[in-house]
Amino acid sequence: MKNLTLIVLLIALSLTSVGQDKKTIKEKGITETKTYEQRMEKGLDDKFLTEVEKYDEKGRTIELKVTTQKGDVDSWEKYTYDEDGNVVEEIQLDKQGKTKKRIVTKYKNDIKISKEYFDSENRLVKRKTYEYKYD
């Protein structure tokens, strides 16, 4: 029972200490966060960079790059927001920083109405539209 309690406590602590919230990032003027990791397999290995997250002046993520232990890019994304704070463009990049995929989201009266998906050649490959029912 003690082991179960300890596991639950460790999970709860890890979920609450993932990073700073948007309000703190904005208030402190944080523009970038780097996350490092150390593996325990052979004791504490040297720390290595796993993630770089960049923020705009409002504390919103504008770029997120995740790397492997060897330093290779695992995923890389950039985000653009409208004046209401909605993500209007997501760009997925390859290891060299070239566009792999782009997603454009459109809103009307702050409600998502469509998403358009573009390939690396900027060709439209898929469109999703959203309809809402109101009481």
N, C-alpha and C positions, 0 to 999 in steps of 0.2 A: 504494500500500500504506500509506503514511503517513496518507493521508486516512481510510482504512478503520479504521486503528488509533485515530486521533483520534475518529472517530464512535463506535466501540465504547466508548472510554474515557468520552466525554461521556455516553453513555446509561447506563453503569454508575454514574457519579457521580450522575446525576439520580435514579436509582432508589434510591440509598442515602441521599439527603438530602431525602426527601419530608416529614419531620416527626419529631416525637418519638414514641418508643414509649410504651405504656401505663405501663410501670414508671417511666420518667422523669417522665411527667406526674403520676403519683401522688406520687412522692418529692419533686418540686419544688413540689407544690401548685398546679400550673397548672390554671386553670379555663376558659381560653379561648385559642384560637389564631386569629389573623387572618393570612390569606395575601394578599399583594399581588403584582401582576404588572406588568411593563413590557414594552411591545411594541417591536420593533426596526425596524419597517417604515420609519419616518422618523427614525431615530436612536432614542435612548432617550426614549420618550414618558413623560409623568407616570405615576407608579405609580397603580394603581387596585385596590381591594379585590375579590378574587375569591371568598373563602371565609371564613366564620366557623364555627369548630367549638368547641362547649362540652362540658365534661367534668364527670362527677360525682366524688365524693371517691375513687373507686377507679380513676380515670383512663380510664373508659369514655366513649365519645362519647354524649352525650344529645341533642345538636342539631347539625345540619349545614345551613348555609345557603350556597348557591352563587349568586353574582351575576354579571351581565354587566359589560362595560366601562362601560356607561352607568349602572350601579348598580341595574338591575332584578333582581328575584329570578328566577333560572333554575330552581332547585330548593330545597326546604326540607323537611327531615325531622327528626323527633324519635323518640327511642328510650327504651324502658323495659326494665329488666332484672329477672330474678328473683334470689333469694339465691345461686344457683349461677353467676350471670354470663351466663345465656342471655338473648338478646333475646326478650322476650315480647310486645312491642308496637312496631310501626313506624307512624308517622303521617306521611303526605305532606300538606303544606300548600300552599295557593295563595299568590299574591303578597300577599294581605291577611292571611294567617295562619289562614285557615279550612280545616278538614279537607277534603281531596279524597278521600283513601283511607286506610283503616286496615287493618293486617294484625296478627292476633293469632296467636301461635305457642304451642302447648301442648306440654309435656314431661311424661314419666313416667319416673322414675328417671334423670333427666338426659338422656333420649333424646327427640328431637323426634317427636311422634306426630301432630300436625295443624297446619295453617295455615288460618285463616279470613280471608277478604277482605271488607271492608265498603266501601260507597260513601260519598259525601259526606253522605247522609241516614242513615248508620249501618245500612243494610240489608245483610244477608249476601248476597253475590253469587257467592261461590265458596268451596269448601272442598277442601283437599287433605289426605289422610291418608297416613301412612307406616307400612309394615309391614316388619319386619326378620326375616331368617332367620339363625339362629345355628347353628354347628357343634357 
